[in-house]
């Protein structure tokens, strides 16, 4: 049997997201590959969740769940000391498994004008495409109607010209 990795007993507040629902959780112990949490409604075994502590984001799978506790196995090695030392409030962009991500709000602010310009261009292209296809359809419809009526009109003109 593989020896169990040493765990640190802690009591750290965190936020837990399962699907689209957020709730509070408390980390009770942790190692570099997993942790035990306590929550009012822990997810069932086998489900995946996201746990946030300050700037740290932990993606984990629930290994077991009993009463109000659950054992989680993390997707990536956890920086346990950094998570323990993290203040309760968020202070900067989220860190996923030790890798810092860009702050989303700043990126959205910079992309907003470009996004609006792209949206306007796509609407104009859509309108131009519809007008072009309508013109092509009208041309084919005119040709089909003209060829269908060509013989009857010629016959009527020939009958009127004989009188």
C-alpha positions as CSV (number, residue, x, y, z in Angstrom):
1,X,0.0,0.0,0.0
2,X,1.3,3.4,-1.0
3,X,2.2,5.6,2.0
4,X,-0.2,8.5,2.6
5,X,1.1,12.0,2.0
6,X,1.4,14.2,5.1
7,X,-1.6,16.5,5.6
8,X,-1.8,19.9,7.3
9,X,-4.7,20.4,9.6
10,X,-6.1,23.9,8.9
11,X,-9.4,25.7,9.1
12,X,-9.6,28.0,6.1
13,X,-12.7,29.7,4.6
14,X,-13.2,29.1,0.8
15,X,-15.8,29.5,-1.9
16,X,-17.0,26.4,-3.7
17,X,-18.5,26.2,-7.2
18,X,-20.3,23.1,-8.4
19,X,-21.8,23.7,-11.8
20,X,-23.2,27.2,-11.7
21,X,-23.9,27.3,-8.0
22,X,-21.6,28.9,-5.5
23,X,-21.5,28.1,-1.8
24,X,-19.2,28.5,1.3
25,X,-16.9,25.7,2.3
26,X,-14.2,25.3,5.0
27,X,-10.9,23.5,4.2
28,X,-10.1,21.2,7.1
29,X,-6.9,19.6,6.0
30,X,-4.7,19.7,2.9
31,X,-1.8,18.1,1.1
32,X,-0.1,18.8,-2.2
33,X,-2.6,16.6,-4.0
34,X,-5.9,16.8,-2.1
35,X,-7.9,18.3,0.7
36,X,-10.8,17.7,2.9
37,X,-13.6,20.2,3.1
38,X,-16.7,20.8,5.1
39,X,-19.8,22.3,3.5
40,X,-23.5,22.5,4.1
41,X,-24.2,20.4,1.0
42,X,-21.1,18.7,-0.3
43,X,-21.3,17.4,-3.9
44,X,-21.5,13.6,-4.4
45,X,-18.4,11.5,-5.2
46,X,-17.2,11.6,-8.7
47,X,-18.3,15.2,-9.4
48,X,-15.9,18.0,-10.2
49,X,-15.8,21.4,-8.4
50,X,-13.8,24.6,-8.2
51,X,-12.6,25.8,-4.9
52,X,-11.4,29.4,-4.5
53,X,-9.3,30.8,-1.7
54,X,-8.2,34.4,-2.3
55,X,-6.4,34.4,-5.6
56,X,-6.0,30.6,-5.7
57,X,-8.3,28.4,-7.8
58,X,-8.4,24.7,-7.1
59,X,-10.0,22.4,-9.6
60,X,-10.7,19.0,-7.9
61,X,-12.8,15.8,-8.1
62,X,-14.8,14.6,-5.1
63,X,-13.3,11.2,-4.1
64,X,-15.7,10.6,-1.2
65,X,-18.6,12.5,0.5
66,X,-20.1,11.7,3.9
67,X,-22.3,13.8,6.1
68,X,-21.1,17.4,5.6
69,X,-17.5,16.5,4.6
70,X,-15.9,15.6,1.4
71,X,-12.4,14.4,0.2
72,X,-11.1,16.1,-2.9
73,X,-8.3,15.2,-5.2
74,X,-6.8,18.2,-7.0
75,X,-6.1,18.3,-10.7
76,X,-2.7,19.9,-10.2
77,X,-0.2,20.0,-7.2
78,X,-1.4,22.5,-4.6
79,X,0.9,25.2,-3.2
80,X,-0.2,24.5,0.4
81,X,1.9,27.1,2.1
82,X,0.7,29.9,-0.3
83,X,-2.9,28.9,0.1
84,X,-2.6,28.9,3.9
85,X,-0.9,32.3,3.9
86,X,-3.4,33.8,1.5
87,X,-5.5,36.5,3.1
88,X,-9.3,36.0,3.2
89,X,-10.1,38.7,0.7
90,X,-9.2,38.4,-3.0
91,X,-6.1,40.3,-3.8
92,X,-5.4,40.3,-7.5
93,X,-5.9,37.9,-10.4
94,X,-6.7,34.3,-9.8
95,X,-3.8,31.8,-9.7
96,X,-4.5,28.3,-11.0
97,X,-2.1,25.6,-9.8
98,X,0.6,28.2,-9.2
99,X,0.2,29.9,-12.6
100,X,-1.0,33.5,-12.6
101,X,-3.8,34.4,-15.0
102,X,-4.6,37.8,-16.4
103,X,-7.2,39.9,-14.6
104,X,-10.4,39.4,-16.6
105,X,-12.0,42.8,-16.0
106,X,-9.0,44.7,-17.5
107,X,-9.0,42.4,-20.5
108,X,-12.7,43.0,-21.1
109,X,-12.3,46.8,-20.9
110,X,-9.5,46.7,-23.5
111,X,-11.5,44.4,-25.8
112,X,-14.9,46.2,-25.6
113,X,-14.3,48.7,-28.5
114,X,-12.8,46.0,-30.7
115,X,-15.7,43.7,-29.8
116,X,-18.3,46.4,-30.8
117,X,-16.5,47.1,-34.1
118,X,-16.4,43.4,-34.9
119,X,-20.1,43.1,-34.1
120,X,-20.9,46.0,-36.4
121,X,-18.8,44.5,-39.2
122,X,-20.5,41.1,-38.9
123,X,-23.9,42.7,-39.1
124,X,-22.9,44.7,-42.2
125,X,-21.5,41.5,-43.8
126,X,-24.7,39.6,-43.0
127,X,-26.9,42.4,-44.5
128,X,-24.7,42.5,-47.7
129,X,-24.9,38.7,-48.0
130,X,-28.7,38.7,-47.7
131,X,-29.0,41.5,-50.3
132,X,-26.6,39.7,-52.7
133,X,-28.4,36.4,-52.4
134,X,-31.8,38.1,-52.8
135,X,-30.5,39.7,-56.1
136,X,-29.2,36.3,-57.3
137,X,-32.5,34.7,-56.5
138,X,-34.5,37.5,-58.3
139,X,-32.3,37.1,-61.4
140,X,-32.9,33.4,-61.6
141,X,-36.6,33.8,-60.9
142,X,-36.9,36.4,-63.7
143,X,-35.0,34.1,-66.1
144,X,-37.3,31.1,-65.2
145,X,-40.5,33.1,-65.6
146,X,-39.3,34.7,-68.9
147,X,-38.4,31.3,-70.4
148,X,-41.7,29.7,-69.2
149,X,-43.8,32.5,-70.7
150,X,-41.7,32.9,-73.9
151,X,-43.8,30.4,-76.0
152,X,-47.2,31.5,-74.9
153,X,-46.4,35.2,-75.5
154,X,-45.0,34.4,-79.0
155,X,-48.2,32.4,-79.8
156,X,-50.4,35.3,-78.7
157,X,-48.3,37.8,-80.7
158,X,-48.5,35.6,-83.7
159,X,-52.3,35.3,-83.4
160,X,-52.7,39.0,-83.0
161,X,-50.4,39.8,-86.0
162,X,-52.4,37.6,-88.4
163,X,-55.6,39.7,-88.1
